[in-house]
């Protein structure tokens, strides 16, 4: 059972064009509660075979997820590389985002 005691920020990115026709990236953050777990061994190795460094699995309410690709937890950026729906919840599998 998910406890949803961790606070995470889901990050979505959109692009807009300024008056000089340059694309500008705009980040939008939304705060949600999540249950944090380490990924299991098979997930870690499967992700590694695809060049990913799997770190955590965050479970949130499905109704709160809007297709974001990044997550911020304890000041560290993570890329969401896979999702899995379970009933009213969704699991977000994350890897460490290097260079962000």
Steps between C-alpha positions, in 0.01 A plus 500: 500500500636840401549748785548818292720667762771644270462837328614512136467754222393385157660710226358560155671701229340700224644735242387848409629749243613848604476824299827411321362158395732312735369189672499534877459200728247548781500261798187442703518326838217333689537365852347159579532237772669172410615169639874450430666162457830383357468312172540124528802315365337384176381854420846639574670254263235532227536879507880465494480294181332802340763743627291629792596529866177408677472642850150528644140406440252767612133406529244781472127525435422446132275808497800719594725391213484710182776336297797681653849378401695626801473494875671697777562329834715639783659753264604237244361469146388162371385397152186286485590223257203266553152505653270219609134541596363299792134568569465857630879548523791528258861400555764740366836332441778758522867529418744758627508801269864596450596851393170669583 
